[in-house]
Amino acid sequence: MSKFGLIGKNIDYSFSKKYFTEKFERENLPHSYENFDIPFLENFPKVISETSNLKGLNVTIPYKEEIIPLLDNLDNEAIKIGAVNTIKISEERKLTGYNTDHYGFQKSLEIFLPLQQKTALILGTGGASKAVAYALGNLGFNFNFVSRKSNSNSFVYSELNQAIINNHLLIVNCTPLGTFPNIEACPPIPYHYLTKHHLLFDLIYNPSETEFLKRGKLKGTQTANGLKMLELQAEKAWEIWNS
């Protein structure tokens, strides 16, 4: 029996375990999937050494970037993105990092295209935002990051005005703000400037409609949550583990 799992911190809420456990049962596959909830990445080598028949891992917050130095190889796209969410483990226990987030995001976004302009704001600057940026680049979007701290590559939230909102028709939430159980939280953008031409895309899937998406709907925007993205990236990970 092959084993698979998820590396992360505080991951009881995880989509992956439920998704793959149900997949294995549905397809009558003799595999198991478990959460490896580790408080520090220093615990990661122990997971590898002490888990027999481990063939593949998913990686989630907060380790998508930090885990890279602990891997033996990186796929070309993971190198370009600078974040890993999938690890394939060879018979020789060599670890190769991949990124399937960009694939899941791009495929789930394409359903809503075209927008009137290929312009986007990416809220957050973590590992998920890097995959989103890579996918938007593939689709020919011009995009800007928004973060809490000022730097030359991004806006800070307090800078967002009507002109900036009007000039960026896709707004992607890559922050954890609004995730269960803190469902009243949302990114501090000026929602009153949103229009029916905007699309709000939230990588969060629990709850299915976050405060971020609710506020967009009140202004007539299109909205999408992260569930389809997660399903697509999970199936891509499964393909990698079995290639």
Stockholm file with secondary structure:
# STOCKHOLM 1.0

chainA/1-243         MSKFGLIGKNIDYSFSKKYFTEKFERENLPHSYENFDIPFLENFPKVISETSNLKGLNVTIPYKEEIIPLLDNLDNEAIKIGAVNTIKISEERKLTGYNTDHYGFQKSLEIFLPLQQKTALILGTGGASKAVAYALGNLGFNFNFVSRKSNSNSFVYSELNQAIINNHLLIVNCTPLGTFPNIEACPPIPYHYLTKHHLLFDLIYNPSETEFLKRGKLKGTQTANGLKMLELQAEKAWEIWNS
#=GR chainA/1-243 SS CCEEEEEESSCTTCHHHHHHHHHHHHTTCCCEEEEEECSSGGGHHHHHHHCTTEEEEEECTTCTTTTGGGCSEECHHHHHHTCCCEEEECTTCCEEEECCHHHHHHHHHHTTCCCSSCEEEEECCSHHHHHHHHHHHHTTCEEEEEESSCBTTEEEGGGCCHHHHHTCCEEEECSCTTCTTCTTCCCCCCGGGCCTTCEEEESCCSSSSCHHHHHHHHTTCEEECSHHHHHHHHHHHHHHHTC
#=GC SS_cons         CCEEEEEESSCTTCHHHHHHHHHHHHTTCCCEEEEEECSSGGGHHHHHHHCTTEEEEEECTTCTTTTGGGCSEECHHHHHHTCCCEEEECTTCCEEEECCHHHHHHHHHHTTCCCSSCEEEEECCSHHHHHHHHHHHHTTCEEEEEESSCBTTEEEGGGCCHHHHHTCCEEEECSCTTCTTCTTCCCCCCGGGCCTTCEEEESCCSSSSCHHHHHHHHTTCEEECSHHHHHHHHHHHHHHHTC
//
